[in-house]
Amino acid sequence: MVGNSKPAAYCNHPINLVLRPEDGETFEKLAKQVEYCEISWPQSYLFGEPIYIRKEKKMDESKAVELYRKYRPSKFSEMVGQDEAIGVLTALGKQIAMPQFLLFTGPSGTGKTTAARILKSRLKCHDMDFVELNAASERGVDMVRDIGKQMYFAPMAGDCKIWLIDEAGSVTSDGQSAFLKMLEDTPSWCYFFFCTTDPQKLKPTIRTRATEIKFKPVGRAELKELIHRTAEAETGVGFNDDVSDKIVDLVNGSARKALVLLGSVIGIDNSDQQLGALSGVEAERNAIDLCRVFMNPRARWSDVCKVLKAINGLDEDVETIRHIVLSYFSKVALGGGKGAERAIEIIYLFRSPFYESKTAGLVLACYDAVTPKK
């Protein structure tokens, strides 16, 4: 697996080789007990540059795996609630010339990245020719230039090379401009998959060059079916309808979030206790909704009222909401950005407990937060 039969011209830059445990002696010799090891190959292969070898560990099945990972679809037919998007992808796959730049858009947790990974397999892209990057942490010109240097080298094992850029809306303006130049001269074996919840953050010149695959929030019935099917697979018994309804209420059409919440309560035997555990999640969501309203300079009192009226059992959650608001704006203030001054104002308004005033105290603090001082 290490021996590369391609000409040296294809190997004049650092690359990743994935070594699996079944590679036996090679795996043991080269990977040993470390995640990465640096090996200097002969000049004729890499011109003296190092080759990086990544060890892929066998999964310890005795350890718990998050449900959304354990039940991640491995083929299009297993995906939930995205018939239109999958139909488009399937049709594209039947074309003689597959588009080289795909843009996967839609809400978080609806299957964008999963679909991109499935398509990677359909295009017969080998692991060593597949690079997945998160633009939230690697988002500048340097990342794009690195891709530009690598894309002209032919695939090492499969039929193509693919770069999957998650959170693509976070790529900087300069990074997007650099990427445009690459799109004008893309080798036939290269594909770029952009995944983002914020396509409007991409330059129009980027979006018009892409084939957009739109994902939508998963429907209520499909989410419930997913929850019950997964719960039964895990426990061998049915799942309470009231609890599954509550989960669906909380996830805003996100299949991933539904399985995360299911995983948090599936070990609780009593349905009332499961509902109690989920109420804390609801309080957090409501508090974050309030924080977003507070950070909106155009927010009105009617916007706050809409959030507060949607909260069930507000008297019991006021302190939980206050603590979440304080935590949220403390992070904003410490970030030192444009919102720091506004964050300090909110912290001041929410600094005192609502134990005695309860809902009235929360309502007053919220009113002061969005009402201009006279």
Buried (B, 14 or more C-beta within 10 A) or exposed (E): BBEBEEEEEBBBBEBBBBBBEEBEEBBEEBBEEEEEBEEEBEEEBBEEBEBEBBBBEEEEEEEEEEBBEEBBBEEBEEBBBBEEBBEBBEEBEEEEEBBBBBBBBBBBBBBBBBBBBBBBEEBEBBBBBBBBBBBEEBBBBEBBBBBBEBBBBBBBBBEBBBBBBBBBBBBBEEBBBBBBEBBEEBBEBBBBBBBBBEBEBBBEEBBEBBBBBBBBBBEEEBBBBBBBEBBEEBEEEEBBEEBBBBBBBBBBBBBBBBBBBBBBBBEBEEBEEBBEBBBEBBBBBBBBBBBEBBBEEEBEEEBBBEBBEEBEEBEEBBBBBBBBBBEBBBEBBEEEEEBEEBBBBBBEBBEEEBEEBBBEBBBEBBEBBBEEEE
